[in-house]
Amino acid sequence: MPAAGEEPYAQQFATRLAAVEARIAAACRAAGRPRGDVTLVAVTKTRTLDEVRAAIRCGLGDLGENRIEELEERLDALTPGEAESRGDVRWHMIGHVQSRKAARVAAVAALVHSVDSVRLAERLDRAAGAAGRVLPVLLEVNVSGEESKFGLSAWDAASRDALPGTLEGLGSLEHLEVRGLMTMAPLGASPEEARAVFAALRALRETLCRCLPWSDWGELSMGMTDDFEPAIAEGATMVRIGRALFGPRTA
Ligand SMILES: *Cc1c(COP(=O)(O)O)cnc(C)c1O
């Protein structure tokens, strides 16, 4: 039982979700985009299973984890037949994937946002082939130059010019389907700085569209709790939101 005066968790979650939804809808309106253009990916890393269940019960079907171990734990814990039937949930891998874990990721992820090297793409392609599936992925790009970030380099003109050549071979991987790009703004960036990073990702998408027409490059995964509104203004099709939905992370 929650203590007197304390809202049950599910109710707190529904309230936070409604606030996030209102902000996404407003950002779409301001950008002249339909709400349906933007998928909300709820980032469940470090949350308890009850918190994950609250999200699923509120109808969120796109959930993101940044470690394969935690993603697999969720899959094991959410049994089919529960209201939160795992068949209704698409698990997004949003964190760095070590090559040696590529097979585990390729087996279960609905979409991998964080393909940050050609080598990883090739590993995932082989693993998806072995698992008998075609794996949808996004390429993670570092457009800000922040050194702690993973991602294919695209922070200066030289690295941007080199990118189409680097990525050319991915078009022939039969078990990988490249759907677009993902990026993160630098930690502590202002909304204006974040927006410039997102604009750069959108511009890079135009270049890749022209040079590598084997993908439609349609998806732009950008925007988190602190910067999803500027991301939507710059064309985000997926926002990855944790703290605004679940509260501050302690772990
Ligand atoms: C944790 C994380 C998020 C969500 O961050 P919040 O600030 O909690 O919204 C989004 N994307 C990635 C890659 C993450 O690791």
The ligand as an SDF file (V2000), in Angstrom:
LIG
                    3D

 15 15  0  0  0  0  0  0  0  0999 V2000
   19.5020    6.9030  -21.0820 C   0  0  0  0  0  0  0  0  0  0  0  0
   19.3690    7.1730  -22.5210 C   0  0  0  0  0  0  0  0  0  0  0  0
   18.2950    7.9400  -23.0060 C   0  0  0  0  0  0  0  0  0  0  0  0
   17.2340    8.5650  -22.1220 C   0  0  0  0  0  0  0  0  0  0  0  0
   17.7760    9.5740  -21.3390 O   0  0  0  0  0  0  0  0  0  0  0  0
   16.8520   10.5360  -20.4240 P   0  0  0  0  0  0  0  0  0  0  0  0
   17.7180   11.7070  -20.2240 O   0  0  0  0  0  0  0  0  0  0  0  0
   16.5660    9.7470  -19.1870 O   0  0  0  0  0  0  0  0  0  0  0  0
   15.6240   10.8260  -21.1820 O   0  0  0  0  0  0  0  0  0  0  0  0
   18.2160    8.1260  -24.3740 C   0  0  0  0  0  0  0  0  0  0  0  0
   19.1300    7.6030  -25.2220 N   0  0  0  0  0  0  0  0  0  0  0  0
   20.1620    6.8690  -24.7840 C   0  0  0  0  0  0  0  0  0  0  0  0
   21.1250    6.3150  -25.7760 C   0  0  0  0  0  0  0  0  0  0  0  0
   20.3180    6.6190  -23.4270 C   0  0  0  0  0  0  0  0  0  0  0  0
   21.3570    5.8830  -23.0000 O   0  0  0  0  0  0  0  0  0  0  0  0
  1  2  1  0
  2  3  1  0
  2 14  2  0
  3  4  1  0
  3 10  2  0
  4  5  1  0
  5  6  1  0
  6  7  2  0
  6  8  1  0
  6  9  1  0
 10 11  1  0
 11 12  2  0
 12 13  1  0
 12 14  1  0
 14 15  1  0
M  END
$$$$
